[in-house]
Amino acid sequence: MRKLIVVVLFLLCSNFLTAQEDIYPVYKGCDAASESTLASCFNEKLTHDVLEAFKMPEIVKTENYNGSVHVIFVVTKTGEFDVLYVRSAYKALENEAKRVFTQLPKAKPATYNGRPIEMRFGFPIAIPLGSQEIPQTIQKQETKENVVVSPPTHPSIDKTPKKDIQLAFVDSNFPEHQSELNIPFTHSTYDELNFYYDQQENTHTGFKPFLYSEASKYVDLDAKKLALFKDKSSKSGKKLWNEHFFKVQKDDYWFTINPVFDLQIGKDNSDDVSYTYNNTRAIQIQGGLGKDFGFSASIYESQGRFSDYINDFARVNRPSGASSFGLVPGRGKAKDFKEDSFDYPVAEAYLTYTPSKFFNFQFGHGKNFVGDGYRSMMLSDVATSYPHLKISTNFWKIKYTNVWMWLEDVRPAVNSNGLSARKFVALHHLSWNVTKKFNVSLFEAAITKKDDNNGFDINYFNPIIFYRAVEFSRGSGGGNAIIGLGTKYKLSDNFSTYTQFVLDELTVGKFFDGSGYWGNKFALQLGAKYYNAFNVENLYLQGEFNLARPYTYSHETPELNYGHYNQPLGHLWGSNFWEFVAIARYKKDRWFGNAKINIGSKGFDANGLNYGGNIYLTNDDRIADTGIELLQGNNTNIFIADLQGGYVINPSTNLQLFGGLTFRDFNPAQPTTDFNKETTTWFTLGLKTDIFNWYFDF
């Protein structure tokens, strides 16, 4: 028996030692190549034949396209070339690549331990063809098969499901595109992404940010950025114009390091500010360990002085603490810098894990956004970042998202022993694709606060419970719950509408009786989006109406309002307002232009009375129980126009050179010394890495 075991072990070890390497396919003209030169011969001969047979489609010639065609193919056990996946910005290029590969001569198949095997490869074809290098490094792929929906192409979008593969980490300009990381949420980026999502069935756009791995099913993220690449041969030129600053990529891990900038200089028409500026330097580190785990960390160091009305807001909403000088909107607590400026550090980071196709788990410090509009009445990215745990679940036609948030009320009045008041929000959002064109979403959030006897109530950690019932059972002092309904309807591939309705409190018997009962607190949103408007490619138009009744988002216990760090979690204007937003965007290659107009009215508090516009005041101090009207109080008309144009310097990091002009007219019906009519004209010029939204339209 021992002799038999020794013989078996010897044979196993012999096989292991002599058969560790697979042998490349033998392509035409490579019969005499040695085993060590077979791979380079395969690359050279195959590249030559593909380029020689490739015929450039007329539409690509006409538009002078610079980009690539990415082909994933397999050399089968019998030596045929079988195309598994093709992606490009043009359908015609995809079809031509398929034609070329189907006409290639048979090869002698790859072998492993002397047996024929399939071997898969990734082959990028550079367009125009003259830019292709020979020999081409054709990447061998380690894969496992899956079926997904192919990304849409331009100009004719292909909606047919294709056989795709999940790649191991291969050398790529954009390793994040294969990852479980979030796509940085900016409205300009997501307006474009939403267009591609809307071309497909069973997509969910109501909770942001999206995952790269999710978006890559619907849009060729690589091709869109590669199409903007400049022809640079020097390493410094590539880093400046095209690539990540630093990138390490191996078979099972990757990470990138990028500097982040927001350097602005400007001038407004006020006498209090000689000039405006922002000086943000930051570093962003992102990476992935395996296919399912990712991480991202960004550290910002900033100093700034803004237009006069923003500086006033920052000082009025100063957080508690001896070192606090103000609150920079959306960024957080600031200390003084050179007497009239703000120094505000920011740190954001998160971990993401996708154990299966059904679940994604994230824990970190950042922001989220609910809805399809420019504003959100449910959850916006207006306030500063916060710690949160998020679970996203996808199955059938449903996407279900749970978020648990740790928030702070930083008003000096609720400060205790040098610490700001801690509060918690648990929310869930269910998105259901009822039909191919119609989506319905349900939203619910519960706000609780920390006191001497409790922390985050364990009842709200149940991911599927109805929070309103829990809040009711605990009593009005135990929490505050709001619910919401959202819809989205795609009239065509280029036009869609969306709505939100948020209910904070309702007394059914007094809703339609005309009494103007204070407790009927709600907010609504109506909007529409038009892509490639009037057949102009890359022209995007959006119109949106928002409204919130007085006292919406507030509570009898001020700490239980729907806010964080002295700003709302819903609409930037709080409550007791209506607003119309019109947006136009256009891009051509690396150039872009944006225009936005906000028109609205808001009722501000006056004469020391709470008219329902400030969500941080207790609604027990309301002016009356009935007769509550929209815009009551000091009715103020607000008009804001923003124009911005610029040039994308590096598409990998979204580094932009830009110029902007803002006009703001703030006109209260009852001007006072501290609340006066203001007309602001503000010009800015700068260089920024555009990876988050920053709202100054209030």
C-alpha positions in Angstrom: 0.0 0.0 0.0 2.8 2.4 0.9 4.5 1.8 -2.5 1.2 2.5 -4.3 0.9 5.8 -2.4 4.4 6.8 -3.3 3.8 6.0 -7.0 0.6 8.1 -7.0 2.2 11.0 -5.3 5.1 10.9 -7.7 2.7 10.9 -10.7 0.7 13.8 -9.2 3.9 15.8 -8.6 5.2 15.1 -12.0 2.0 16.3 -13.6 2.1 19.4 -11.5 5.7 20.2 -12.3 5.4 19.6 -16.0 1.9 21.1 -16.7 1.7 24.4 -14.8 1.7 26.6 -17.9 -0.9 26.6 -20.6 0.3 26.9 -24.2 -1.0 29.7 -26.5 -2.9 28.9 -29.6 -0.8 28.5 -32.8 -2.0 31.1 -35.3 -1.2 31.1 -39.0 2.5 31.8 -39.6 3.5 30.8 -36.0 4.1 27.0 -36.6 7.8 27.4 -36.3 7.7 29.6 -33.2 9.1 28.3 -29.9 7.0 28.0 -26.8 8.7 31.1 -25.4 7.9 33.2 -28.5 4.5 31.8 -29.3 2.6 34.5 -27.4 4.3 37.4 -29.1 3.9 35.7 -32.5 0.2 35.2 -31.8 -0.2 38.9 -30.9 1.7 40.1 -33.9 0.1 37.9 -36.6 -3.4 38.2 -35.3 -3.2 42.0 -35.0 -1.9 42.3 -38.5 -4.8 40.2 -40.0 -7.4 42.0 -38.0 -6.3 45.5 -39.0 -5.8 44.4 -42.6 -9.4 43.1 -42.9 -11.0 45.9 -40.9 -13.0 48.3 -43.0 -13.9 51.6 -41.4 -17.7 52.4 -41.4 -18.6 55.6 -43.2 -20.3 57.1 -40.1 -17.1 56.8 -38.1 -15.1 58.4 -40.9 -17.6 61.3 -41.2 -17.5 62.1 -37.5 -13.7 61.7 -37.1 -14.1 59.4 -34.1 -11.1 58.8 -31.9 -11.6 55.9 -29.5 -11.5 52.1 -29.6 -13.4 48.9 -30.1 -13.1 46.4 -27.2 -13.4 42.8 -28.3 -13.6 39.8 -25.9 -13.1 36.5 -27.9 -12.2 32.9 -27.3 -10.2 30.5 -29.3 -12.2 27.3 -29.0 -11.0 23.8 -28.5 -11.3 23.3 -32.2 -9.4 26.5 -33.1 -12.3 28.8 -34.1 -12.5 32.4 -33.1 -15.7 33.0 -31.2 -16.6 36.6 -30.2 -18.2 36.8 -26.8 -18.5 40.5 -26.4 -17.9 43.7 -28.3 -18.3 47.3 -27.1 -17.8 50.6 -28.8 -19.4 54.0 -29.1 -20.8 53.0 -32.5 -22.9 50.0 -33.4 -21.3 49.9 -36.9 -17.9 49.4 -35.3 -19.2 46.5 -33.3 -20.7 44.8 -36.3 -17.4 45.3 -38.3 -15.4 43.8 -35.5 -17.7 40.7 -35.4 -17.4 40.3 -39.2 -13.6 40.4 -39.1 -13.3 37.8 -36.4 -15.7 35.4 -38.0 -13.5 35.4 -41.1 -10.2 34.7 -39.3 -8.5 31.3 -40.2 -8.6 28.5 -37.7 -5.8 28.2 -35.3 -4.3 25.3 -33.5 -6.1 25.4 -30.1 -4.3 26.3 -26.9 -3.3 23.3 -24.7 -3.0 22.5 -21.1 -1.1 19.4 -20.1 -1.3 18.4 -23.7 -5.1 18.6 -23.9 -6.9 21.2 -26.1 -8.6 24.0 -24.0 -10.5 27.2 -24.7 -8.5 30.4 -24.1 -10.1 33.8 -23.9 -8.6 37.2 -24.8 -9.3 40.9 -24.7 -8.4 42.9 -27.8 -8.7 46.7 -28.0 -8.7 48.0 -31.6 -7.6 51.6 -31.6 -9.6 54.0 -33.9 -8.4 55.4 -36.2 -6.6 52.3 -37.3 -3.3 54.0 -37.9 -2.9 54.6 -34.2 -2.7 50.8 -33.5 0.6 49.5 -32.3 2.1 46.3 -33.7 2.6 43.9 -32.1 -0.5 44.5 -30.0 -0.5 43.1 -26.5 -3.6 40.9 -26.5 -4.7 40.4 -22.9 -5.4 36.8 -21.9 -8.5 36.7 -19.7 -9.4 34.6 -16.7 -13.2 34.6 -16.8 -16.4 33.1 -15.7 -19.5 33.4 -17.8 -22.6 35.3 -17.0 -25.5 36.8 -19.0 -26.1 40.6 -18.7 -27.5 43.3 -20.8 -25.0 44.9 -23.1 -24.2 48.6 -22.7 -26.1 50.8 -25.2 -24.2 52.2 -28.1 -24.3 55.4 -30.1 -25.9 56.4 -32.3 -28.2 53.4 -32.6 -28.7 51.8 -29.2 -28.7 48.1 -29.0 -31.1 46.7 -26.4 -30.4 43.0 -27.1 -29.0 40.9 -24.2 -25.6 39.6 -25.1 -23.3 37.0 -23.6 -20.8 38.8 -21.4 -18.1 37.8 -19.1 -16.9 39.0 -15.7 -13.3 39.8 -16.1 -10.5 39.3 -13.6 -8.7 42.6 -13.0 -6.9 43.2 -16.3 -4.8 46.2 -16.9 -7.2 49.0 -17.7 -7.1 52.8 -17.6 -10.2 52.7 -15.4 -10.2 49.8 -13.0 -13.0 51.4 -11.0 -15.4 50.7 -13.9 -15.2 47.0 -13.0 -15.6 47.7 -9.2 -18.4 47.9 -6.6 -17.5 51.6 -5.9 -19.9 54.4 -6.1 -19.9 56.7 -9.2 -19.4 60.2 -7.7 -22.8 61.9 -7.6 -22.9 65.2 -9.6 -26.1 66.2 -11.4 -24.3 66.7 -14.8 -22.8 63.2 -14.7 -26.0 61.5 -13.5 -28.2 63.3 -16.0 -26.2 61.6 -18.7 -26.2 58.2 -17.0 -29.9 58.3 -16.5 -30.3 58.6 -20.3 -28.6 55.3 -20.8 -30.5 53.7 -17.9 -33.7 54.7 -19.5 -32.9 52.9 -22.7 -33.1 49.6 -20.9 -35.9 47.7 -19.1 -36.0 47.1 -15.3 -33.5 49.7 -14.3 -33.7 51.7 -11.0 -32.6 55.4 -10.9 -34.4 56.6 -7.8 -31.6 56.1 -5.2 -28.1 57.6 -5.8 -25.2 57.1 -6.0 -25.0 54.2 -8.5 -22.4 51.5 -8.4 -19.9 51.3 -11.3 -20.6 47.6 -11.7 -24.3 48.4 -12.1 -23.9 51.3 -14.6 -21.5 49.3 -16.7 -24.4 47.0 -17.7 -26.1 50.0 -19.5 -23.3 52.3 -20.7 -19.8 51.7 -21.9 -18.0 53.8 -19.4 -14.6 53.0 -20.8 -15.5 53.9 -24.3 -17.0 57.3 -23.2 -13.8 58.3 -21.5 -11.4 56.8 -24.1 -13.2 58.8 -26.8 -11.9 62.0 -25.0 -8.3 60.9 -24.7 -5.6 63.1 -26.2 -2.7 61.6 -28.2 0.1 62.0 -25.6 3.3 60.0 -25.7 5.0 61.4 -22.6 4.2 60.0 -19.2 3.5 63.5 -17.8 1.2 64.3 -20.7 -0.8 61.1 -20.2 -1.1 61.8 -16.4 -2.2 65.3 -17.0 -4.7 64.8 -19.8 -5.9 61.2 -19.7 -5.0 59.0 -16.8 -5.1 58.5 -13.0 -2.2 60.2 -11.3 -1.0 56.9 -9.7 -2.4 53.4 -10.4 -1.4 49.9 -9.3 -3.3 47.0 -10.8 -2.7 43.3 -10.3 -4.8 40.2 -11.0 -6.8 40.4 -7.8 -6.4 43.9 -6.5 -6.0 47.5 -7.6 -5.8 51.0 -6.2 -5.5 54.6 -7.5 -4.3 57.8 -5.9 -5.4 61.1 -7.3 -4.9 64.7 -6.2 -8.2 66.6 -6.0 -8.5 70.4 -6.5 -11.1 73.1 -6.2 -9.3 76.4 -6.9 -11.6 79.3 -7.5 -11.2 83.1 -7.7 -14.1 85.5 -8.2 -15.8 88.8 -7.4 -19.3 89.8 -6.4 -20.9 93.2 -6.3 -20.9 93.6 -2.5 -18.7 96.1 -0.6 -18.0 93.6 2.2 -15.9 91.2 0.0 -13.0 92.4 -2.0 -12.8 89.1 -3.9 -14.0 85.6 -3.4 -12.0 82.4 -3.5 -11.8 78.8 -2.6 -8.6 76.9 -2.1 -9.3 73.1 -1.8 -6.5 70.6 -1.9 -7.3 67.0 -1.4 -6.2 63.4 -2.0 -8.5 60.6 -3.0 -7.5 56.9 -2.6 -9.7 54.2 -4.2 -9.2 50.5 -4.7 -10.6 47.0 -4.8 -9.6 43.7 -3.2 -10.9 40.9 -5.4 -14.1 41.5 -7.4 -16.5 42.1 -4.5 -14.8 44.4 -2.0 -13.9 48.1 -2.6 -12.8 51.1 -0.6 -12.6 54.9 -1.1 -11.2 57.7 1.0 -11.0 61.4 0.4 -9.4 64.0 2.6 -10.0 67.7 1.9 -8.2 70.8 3.3 -9.9 74.0 2.3 -10.0 77.7 2.9 -12.5 80.0 1.3 -14.4 83.2 1.2 -17.6 83.3 -0.8 -20.2 85.7 -2.0 -21.7 87.9 0.7 -25.0 86.1 1.1 -23.2 82.7 1.6 -20.8 84.2 4.1 -23.8 85.6 6.0 -25.5 82.2 6.0 -22.3 80.5 7.3 -22.0 82.9 10.2 -25.7 82.8 11.2 -25.7 79.0 11.2 -22.5 78.7 13.2 -22.2 75.3 14.9 -21.6 75.1 18.6 -18.0 75.1 19.9 -15.4 77.6 20.8 -13.4 77.0 17.7 -16.4 77.3 15.4 -16.5 80.4 13.1 -19.2 79.3 10.7 -20.9 76.6 8.7 -19.9 76.2 5.0 -23.0 75.0 3.3 -22.8 71.3 2.5 -19.3 70.9 3.8 -19.5 71.5 7.5 -17.9 73.3 10.5 -15.3 75.9 9.8 -12.8 77.9 11.9 -11.7 81.5 11.1 -9.0 82.1 8.6 -7.5 85.5 8.0 -10.4 87.2 9.9 -12.9 87.1 7.0 -12.5 83.6 5.6 -13.3 80.1 6.5 -11.0 77.1 7.1 -13.0 73.9 6.7 -11.5 70.4 6.6 -13.7 67.5 5.3 -13.1 63.7 5.3 -15.2 61.2 3.4 -14.7 57.4 3.2 -16.6 54.2 2.8 -16.2 50.4 2.4 -18.4 48.5 -0.1 -19.0 44.8 -0.4 -21.1 42.8 -2.8 -21.3 39.1 -1.7 -23.8 38.2 -4.4 -25.8 39.6 -7.3 -28.6 40.4 -4.8 -26.9 42.4 -2.1 -24.5 45.3 -1.7 -23.4 46.5 1.7 -21.7 49.9 2.4 -20.5 51.5 5.6 -18.9 54.9 5.6 -19.1 58.7 5.8 -20.8 60.4 2.9 -24.1 61.4 1.4 -27.1 59.8 -0.4 -29.9 61.1 -2.6 -33.4 59.8 -3.2 -35.3 60.7 -6.4 -34.9 61.6 -10.1 -34.9 65.4 -9.7 -32.5 68.2 -9.2 -34.0 68.6 -5.7 -35.2 65.8 -3.5 -38.2 66.1 -1.1 -37.2 62.8 0.5 -33.4 62.8 1.0 -31.0 65.2 -0.6 -27.2 65.7 -0.6 -27.6 69.3 0.7 -26.3 68.9 4.2 -22.8 67.9 5.2 -21.7 64.2 5.1 -22.7 61.8 7.8 -21.8 58.2 9.0 -24.2 55.6 7.6 -24.8 52.0 6.9 -26.5 51.1 3.6 -27.9 47.8 2.3 -29.1 47.6 -1.3 -31.1 44.5 -2.4 -31.9 43.7 -6.0 -34.2 41.0 -7.2 -36.9 40.6 -9.9 -38.2 44.1 -10.7 -37.4 45.5 -7.2 -34.6 47.4 -5.7 -34.9 47.8 -1.9 -32.5 50.2 -0.1 -32.0 50.5 3.7 -30.0 53.3 5.3 -29.2 53.9 8.9 -27.7 57.4 9.6 -26.0 59.0 12.5 -26.6 62.7 12.5 -25.9 65.8 14.6 -27.8 68.9 15.7 -25.0 71.4 16.1 -27.1 74.4 17.3 -25.5 76.0 20.4 -28.9 75.8 22.1 -28.9 72.0 22.2 -25.2 71.6 23.0 -24.5 69.6 26.1 -21.2 69.4 27.9 -19.4 70.6 24.8 -21.0 67.9 22.6 -23.6 68.5 19.9 -26.9 66.6 20.1 -26.9 63.2 18.4 -29.8 62.1 16.4 -30.5 59.1 14.1 -32.5 58.4 10.9 -33.5 55.0 9.7 -35.0 55.0 6.2 -36.0 52.5 3.5 -36.8 53.0 -0.2 -38.5 50.5 -2.4 -38.3 50.9 -6.1 -40.7 48.7 -8.2 -40.7 48.6 -12.0 -44.5 48.1 -12.5 -44.1 48.0 -16.3 -41.4 48.6 -18.9 -42.1 52.4 -18.6 -43.6 53.0 -15.2 -41.8 52.9 -11.9 -43.2 53.4 -8.4 -41.2 54.0 -5.3 -42.1 54.0 -1.6 -40.1 55.9 1.0 -40.2 56.0 4.8 -37.9 57.6 7.3 -37.9 57.7 11.1 -36.0 60.3 13.1 -35.0 59.6 16.8 -32.6 61.3 19.2 -30.1 60.2 21.7 -30.8 61.0 25.4 -29.5 59.7 28.7 -31.5 56.4 28.4 -31.2 55.3 24.8 -29.2 55.4 21.6 -30.4 54.2 18.2 -33.6 52.5 19.0 -33.3 48.8 18.2 -36.8 48.8 16.7 -35.5 50.8 13.7 -32.8 48.3 12.8 -35.5 46.0 11.5 -35.0 46.4 7.7 -38.5 45.6 6.7 -40.7 46.9 9.5 -43.1 49.8 9.0 -41.5 52.7 10.8 -44.6 54.8 11.2 -46.2 52.0 13.3 -43.1 51.9 15.5 -43.1 55.6 16.0 -46.8 55.6 16.8 -46.4 52.9 19.4 -43.5 54.8 21.2 -45.4 58.1 21.3 -44.9 61.4 19.6 -41.8 62.2 21.8 -40.1 59.0 20.8 -39.5 59.9 17.2 -40.7 61.5 14.0 -41.7 59.6 10.9 -42.3 60.7 7.3 -43.5 58.7 4.4 -43.3 59.3 0.6 -44.4 58.1 -2.8 -42.4 58.6 -6.0 -43.1 57.8 -9.6 -41.3 57.8 -12.9 -42.8 57.4 -16.3 -40.8 57.0 -19.6 -42.8 58.5 -22.4 -40.0 57.7 -24.8 -36.3 56.9 -24.8 -35.7 60.6 -24.7 -38.4 61.9 -22.4 -39.4 61.0 -18.9 -41.5 62.5 -16.1 -41.1 62.1 -12.3 -42.9 62.9 -9.1 -42.5 62.9 -5.3 -45.0 63.2 -2.6 -43.9 63.4 1.0 -46.3 63.2 3.9 -45.1 64.4 7.3 -48.4 64.5 9.1 -52.0 64.2 8.1 -55.4 64.6 9.6 -57.8 63.1 7.0 -60.9 64.8 8.3 -59.3 68.2 8.0 -57.5 67.7 4.7 -60.3 68.8 2.4 -62.4 70.9 4.7 -60.7 74.2 3.7 -59.7 75.1 7.2 -56.0 75.2 6.5 -55.2 72.9 9.4 -51.5 73.2 10.4 -51.1 69.4 10.9 -51.6 68.7 7.2 -47.8 68.8 6.4 -46.7 67.6 3.0 -44.3 68.3 0.2 -44.5 67.5 -3.5 -42.4 67.5 -6.7 -43.3 67.4 -10.4 -40.6 67.2 -13.1 -39.7 66.2 -16.6 -36.4 65.4 -18.4 -35.7 65.7 -22.2 -32.6 64.1 -23.6 -31.2 65.0 -27.0 -33.8 67.7 -27.0 -35.2 68.7 -30.4 -32.9 66.1 -32.0 -29.8 68.0 -30.9 -27.4 65.4 -29.6 -26.1 65.9 -26.0 -28.6 68.7 -25.4 -30.4 68.1 -22.1 -33.4 70.0 -20.7 -35.2 69.7 -17.3 -38.0 71.4 -15.7 -39.1 70.9 -12.0 -41.7 72.3 -9.6 -41.3 71.9 -5.8 -43.5 72.8 -2.9 -43.6 72.3 0.8 -46.3 73.3 3.2 -45.5 75.3 6.4 -44.1 73.3 9.3 -43.3 70.3 7.1 -40.2 68.4 8.3 -40.4 70.1 11.7 -41.5 68.5 15.0 -42.8 69.5 18.4 -39.3 68.4 19.7 -36.9 70.5 17.8 -34.1 67.9 17.8 -36.5 65.5 15.9 -36.7 67.7 12.8 -35.6 66.3 9.4 -32.3 68.1 9.3 -28.5 67.6 9.9 -25.8 70.1 10.8 -28.1 73.1 10.6 -29.3 72.3 7.1 -32.3 70.3 5.8 -32.1 66.7 4.7 -34.8 67.4 2.2 -35.1 70.5 0.0 -32.5 73.2 0.6 -35.2 75.8 1.3 -36.7 73.9 4.2 -40.5 74.4 4.1 -43.2 77.0 3.4 -42.2 77.7 -0.2 -42.7 76.9 -3.9 -40.0 76.8 -6.5 -39.5 76.2 -10.2 -36.2 75.0 -11.6 -35.2 75.0 -15.3 -31.9 73.4 -16.4 -30.2 73.1 -19.7 -26.9 71.3 -20.4 -24.9 70.8 -23.5 -21.5 69.1 -24.2 -19.3 68.6 -27.2 -16.2 66.5 -26.8 -14.4 68.0 -23.8 -16.4 71.2 -23.8 -19.5 71.8 -21.7 -22.0 74.4 -20.9 -24.8 74.5 -18.2 -27.6 77.0 -17.4 -30.0 76.9 -14.5 -32.8 79.2 -13.3 -34.5 79.0 -9.9 -37.7 81.0 -9.5 -39.7 80.8 -6.3 -41.2 82.3 -3.1 -40.7 81.4 0.5 -42.4 82.6 3.7 -39.8 83.5 6.3 -40.5 84.1 10.0 -41.2 87.7 11.0 -41.8 89.7 14.2 -40.4 86.8 16.3 -43.2 84.4 15.2 -42.8 80.9 13.7 -44.6 80.9 10.3 -43.4 77.4 9.4 -40.4 78.0 7.2 -37.6 77.1 9.6 -37.6 73.3 10.2 -35.4 73.8 13.3 -38.1 75.5 15.3 -40.7 73.5 17.4 -44.1 73.5 15.6 -45.7 73.9 19.1 -44.9 77.6 18.7 -47.0 77.9 15.5 -49.0 81.0 14.8 -52.4 79.1 14.8 -54.0 75.7 14.4 -56.1 76.7 11.4 -55.8 79.2 8.6 -52.3 78.1 7.7 -51.4 79.2 4.2 -48.5 78.6 1.9 -46.0 81.5 2.0 -47.4 83.0 5.2 -45.0 85.3 7.1 -42.5 87.5 5.3 -43.2 86.4 1.7 -39.9 86.6 -0.2 -39.4 86.3 -3.9 -36.2 84.6 -5.0 -34.7 84.5 -8.5 -31.3 82.9 -9.2 -29.7 82.4 -12.6 -26.5 80.3 -13.0 -24.4 80.1 -16.2 -21.3 77.9 -16.4 -19.0 76.8 -19.2 -15.8 74.9 -19.2 -13.4 72.3 -20.5 -12.6 68.8 -19.2 -8.9 68.6 -18.7 -8.8 64.9 -17.5 -11.8 62.6 -18.0 -10.4 60.0 -15.6 -10.7 62.3 -12.6 -13.2 64.8 -14.1 -10.8 67.7 -13.6 -12.3 70.8 -15.2 -11.4 74.3 -16.1 -14.5 76.5 -15.8 -16.0 79.9 -15.5 -19.3 80.8 -14.0 -21.7 83.7 -13.5 -24.5 83.8 -10.8 -27.2 86.4 -10.5 -29.4 86.4 -7.4 -32.3 88.6 -6.5 -33.7 88.2 -3.0 -36.7 90.4 -2.4 -38.7 90.2 0.9 -42.1 91.8 1.1 -41.1 93.3 4.5 -37.4 94.3 4.4 -35.7 94.9 7.8 -32.2 95.8 8.8 -31.2 92.2 9.3 -33.3 90.8 6.4 -32.9 93.1 3.5 -33.4 93.1 -0.2 -30.3 91.8 -2.0 -29.1 91.7 -5.6 -26.0 89.7 -6.1 -23.9 89.3 -9.3 -21.0 86.9 -8.8 -18.4 85.8 -11.3 -16.0 82.9 -10.7 -13.2 81.3 -12.5 -11.5 78.1 -11.4 -10.0 74.6 -11.7 -11.9 71.8 -9.9 -12.2 68.1 -9.7 -16.0 67.7 -10.2 -17.0 64.9 -7.9 -19.8 66.3 -5.6 -22.7 68.8 -5.8 -22.4 72.1 -4.1 -25.6 74.1 -3.7 -25.6 77.9 -3.4 -29.1 78.4 -4.9 -30.9 79.6 -1.8 
